[in-house]
Amino acid sequence: MATNQKFSNGFRVNRTMLGTGVVLAGIGTVLSLAGTAIACATLASAGRDYVNRMEVPPSEQARRAMQQAKAASLAGLEAWRTEGRTASAN
């Protein structure tokens, strides 16, 4: 009973159990953060290895895709202009 603290409304708290719970929660949090850090480091390492083994680097793929998008945009614009000229000529 010495470890219990009684509040005015009769609510009793076992301080030893409360302290034990707080310590265990803290240990669990630290272990969880350590596990998360290890998993993230492993995934980052696997991602780097994957990119390094690629025949064409992602930056080159992005550059090619941008060039293709620009060419398609210009082709569409030219087709729209040509269609506008032929429609107004008729």
Accessible surface in RSA format (square Angstrom, percent):
REM  Atomic radii and reference values for relative SASA: ProtOr
REM  Chains: A
REM  Algorithm: Lee & Richards
REM  Probe-radius: 1.40
REM  Slices: 20
REM RES _ NUM      All-atoms   Total-Side   Main-Chain    Non-polar    All polar
REM                ABS   REL    ABS   REL    ABS   REL    ABS   REL    ABS   REL
RES MET A   1   165.28  85.6 114.79  76.0  50.48 120.2  94.54  80.4  70.73  93.7
RES ALA A   2   107.97  99.3  65.66 101.3  42.31  96.3  78.28 110.2  29.69  78.7
RES THR A   3    66.13  47.0  61.10  61.9   5.03  12.0  54.27  72.9  11.86  17.9
RES ASN A   4    50.20  34.6  31.96  30.9  18.23  43.9   2.30   5.5  47.90  46.3
RES GLN A   5    79.11  44.2  75.57  55.2   3.54   8.4  20.27  43.1  58.84  44.6
RES LYS A   6   129.25  63.1 100.57  61.7  28.68  68.3  52.71  47.4  76.54  81.5
RES PHE A   7    93.12  46.6  86.50  53.6   6.62  17.2  91.38  55.4   1.75   5.0
RES SER A   8   128.37 108.5  79.57 106.2  48.80 112.4  60.88 129.7  67.49  94.5
RES ASN A   9   126.45  87.2  86.75  83.8  39.70  95.6  44.09 106.1  82.36  79.6
RES GLY A  10    38.48  47.5   0.00   N/A  38.48  47.5  19.95  54.8  18.53  41.5
RES PHE A  11   127.66  63.9 120.50  74.6   7.16  18.6 127.02  77.0   0.64   1.8
RES ARG A  12   112.95  47.4  87.25  44.5  25.69  61.2  36.00  49.2  76.95  46.6
RES VAL A  13    32.09  21.1  29.31  26.5   2.78   6.7  32.09  27.9   0.00   0.0
RES ASN A  14    63.47  43.8  54.48  52.6   8.99  21.6  17.66  42.5  45.80  44.3
RES ARG A  15   150.83  63.3 142.90  72.8   7.93  18.9  29.84  40.8 120.99  73.3
RES THR A  16    81.15  57.7  70.88  71.9  10.27  24.5  67.01  90.0  14.14  21.4
RES MET A  17   130.29  67.5 123.14  81.5   7.15  17.0  95.05  80.8  35.24  46.7
RES LEU A  18   104.88  58.4  98.40  70.4   6.47  16.3 104.08  73.1   0.79   2.1
RES GLY A  19    32.58  40.2   0.00   N/A  32.58  40.2  32.02  87.9   0.56   1.3
RES THR A  20    67.19  47.8  60.99  61.8   6.20  14.8  47.24  63.5  19.95  30.2
RES GLY A  21    37.23  45.9   0.00   N/A  37.23  45.9  31.76  87.1   5.48  12.3
RES VAL A  22    98.45  64.8  92.43  83.7   6.02  14.5  95.27  82.8   3.18   8.6
RES VAL A  23    91.65  60.3  84.94  76.9   6.71  16.2  90.66  78.8   0.99   2.7
RES LEU A  24   111.60  62.2 104.13  74.5   7.47  18.8 104.44  73.3   7.16  19.3
RES ALA A  25    63.92  58.8  49.64  76.6  14.28  32.5  61.40  86.5   2.52   6.7
RES GLY A  26    34.91  43.1   0.00   N/A  34.91  43.1  33.85  92.9   1.06   2.4
RES ILE A  27    90.68  51.6  87.71  65.3   2.97   7.2  89.90  64.7   0.78   2.1
RES GLY A  28    35.57  43.9   0.00   N/A  35.57  43.9  30.63  84.1   4.93  11.0
RES THR A  29    77.74  55.3  71.93  72.9   5.81  13.8  51.53  69.2  26.21  39.6
RES VAL A  30    99.27  65.3  97.61  88.4   1.66   4.0  98.23  85.4   1.04   2.8
RES LEU A  31   120.31  67.0 112.45  80.4   7.86  19.7 112.74  79.2   7.56  20.4
RES SER A  32    69.69  58.9  56.18  75.0  13.51  31.1  34.47  73.4  35.21  49.3
RES LEU A  33   117.22  65.3 112.97  80.8   4.25  10.7 113.31  79.6   3.91  10.5
RES ALA A  34    47.91  44.1  38.83  59.9   9.08  20.7  47.10  66.3   0.81   2.2
RES GLY A  35    37.85  46.7   0.00   N/A  37.85  46.7  32.31  88.7   5.54  12.4
RES THR A  36    76.32  54.3  70.15  71.1   6.17  14.7  53.26  71.5  23.06  34.9
RES ALA A  37    61.87  56.9  49.71  76.7  12.16  27.7  57.52  81.0   4.35  11.5
RES ILE A  38   119.91  68.2 116.71  86.9   3.20   7.7 119.65  86.2   0.25   0.7
RES ALA A  39    51.48  47.3  44.59  68.8   6.89  15.7  51.07  71.9   0.41   1.1
RES CYS A  40    74.71  56.5  68.98  76.9   5.73  13.5  27.38  69.4  47.33  51.0
RES ALA A  41    63.04  58.0  51.05  78.8  11.99  27.3  59.29  83.5   3.75   9.9
RES THR A  42    84.65  60.2  78.60  79.7   6.06  14.4  65.71  88.3  18.95  28.6
RES LEU A  43   130.38  72.6 122.83  87.9   7.55  19.0 123.13  86.5   7.25  19.5
RES ALA A  44    49.53  45.5  35.33  54.5  14.20  32.3  47.04  66.2   2.49   6.6
RES SER A  45    46.17  39.0  45.85  61.2   0.33   0.8  17.34  36.9  28.83  40.4
RES ALA A  46    53.64  49.3  44.83  69.2   8.81  20.0  50.47  71.1   3.18   8.4
RES GLY A  47    33.30  41.1   0.00   N/A  33.30  41.1  32.62  89.5   0.68   1.5
RES ARG A  48   146.47  61.5 141.55  72.2   4.92  11.7  68.42  93.5  78.05  47.3
RES ASP A  49    74.46  52.2  72.76  72.4   1.70   4.0  14.76  34.7  59.71  59.5
RES TYR A  50   134.17  62.6 133.63  76.0   0.53   1.4  92.12  69.2  42.04  51.8
RES VAL A  51    65.01  42.8  60.29  54.6   4.72  11.4  60.29  52.4   4.72  12.8
RES ASN A  52   119.90  82.7  87.28  84.3  32.62  78.5  27.37  65.9  92.52  89.4
RES ARG A  53   177.25  74.4 147.60  75.2  29.65  70.6  78.28 107.0  98.98  60.0
RES MET A  54    53.94  27.9  31.06  20.6  22.88  54.5  37.09  31.5  16.84  22.3
RES GLU A  55   176.19 101.2 137.83 104.3  38.36  91.3  58.82 113.8 117.37  95.8
RES VAL A  56    41.76  27.5  39.16  35.5   2.60   6.3  39.67  34.5   2.09   5.7
RES PRO A  57    69.39  50.6  68.50  62.4   0.88   3.2  69.39  57.3   0.00   0.0
RES PRO A  58    59.10  43.1  55.22  50.3   3.88  14.1  55.96  46.2   3.14  19.5
RES SER A  59    85.71  72.4  69.20  92.4  16.51  38.0  56.29 119.9  29.42  41.2
RES GLU A  60    43.54  25.0  41.27  31.2   2.27   5.4  16.55  32.0  26.99  22.0
RES GLN A  61    84.58  47.3  78.57  57.4   6.00  14.3  28.90  61.5  55.68  42.2
RES ALA A  62    63.59  58.5  50.85  78.5  12.74  29.0  58.91  83.0   4.68  12.4
RES ARG A  63   117.68  49.4 110.68  56.4   7.00  16.7  69.78  95.4  47.90  29.0
RES ARG A  64   114.90  48.2 114.66  58.4   0.24   0.6  35.04  47.9  79.86  48.4
RES ALA A  65    55.82  51.3  49.34  76.1   6.47  14.7  51.15  72.0   4.66  12.3
RES MET A  66   113.29  58.7 110.54  73.2   2.75   6.5  91.55  77.8  21.74  28.8
RES GLN A  67    96.90  54.2  91.29  66.7   5.61  13.4  36.28  77.2  60.62  46.0
RES GLN A  68   127.82  71.5 119.64  87.4   8.17  19.5  44.89  95.6  82.93  62.9
RES ALA A  69    57.12  52.5  43.94  67.8  13.18  30.0  52.41  73.8   4.71  12.5
RES LYS A  70   121.46  59.3 117.74  72.2   3.72   8.9  67.74  61.0  53.73  57.2
RES ALA A  71    60.28  55.4  51.10  78.9   9.19  20.9  56.39  79.4   3.90  10.3
RES ALA A  72    68.16  62.7  51.69  79.8  16.48  37.5  59.76  84.2   8.40  22.2
RES SER A  73    75.09  63.5  59.46  79.4  15.63  36.0  34.80  74.1  40.29  56.5
RES LEU A  74   116.79  65.0 113.14  80.9   3.66   9.2 113.47  79.7   3.32   8.9
RES ALA A  75    62.22  57.2  49.36  76.2  12.86  29.2  57.24  80.6   4.98  13.2
RES GLY A  76    40.86  50.4   0.00   N/A  40.86  50.4  34.73  95.3   6.13  13.7
RES LEU A  77    69.81  38.9  63.13  45.2   6.68  16.8  67.36  47.3   2.45   6.6
RES GLU A  78    87.16  50.0  86.62  65.5   0.54   1.3  46.64  90.2  40.52  33.1
RES ALA A  79    61.32  56.4  50.92  78.6  10.40  23.7  57.61  81.1   3.72   9.8
RES TRP A  80   180.48  72.4 173.13  83.8   7.35  17.3 148.56  79.2  31.92  51.8
RES ARG A  81   115.57  48.5 108.69  55.4   6.87  16.4  24.43  33.4  91.14  55.2
RES THR A  82    60.41  43.0  60.41  61.2   0.00   0.0  52.03  69.9   8.37  12.7
RES GLU A  83   112.39  64.5 110.40  83.5   1.99   4.7  44.27  85.6  68.12  55.6
RES GLY A  84    40.56  50.0   0.00   N/A  40.56  50.0  34.23  93.9   6.33  14.2
RES ARG A  85   149.81  62.9 143.29  73.0   6.52  15.5  67.60  92.4  82.21  49.8
RES THR A  86    68.23  48.5  65.10  66.0   3.13   7.5  61.34  82.4   6.89  10.4
RES ALA A  87    63.95  58.8  41.53  64.1  22.41  51.0  48.12  67.8  15.82  41.9
RES SER A  88    95.95  81.1  58.00  77.4  37.95  87.4  52.48 111.8  43.47  60.9
RES ALA A  89    87.40  80.4  45.72  70.6  41.68  94.8  56.69  79.8  30.71  81.4
RES ASN A  90   161.64 111.5 100.40  97.0  61.24 147.5  48.18 116.0 113.46 109.7
END  Absolute sums over single chains surface
CHAIN  1 A     7844.6       6532.5       1312.1       5216.4       2628.2
END  Absolute sums over all chains
TOTAL          7844.6       6532.5       1312.1       5216.4       2628.2
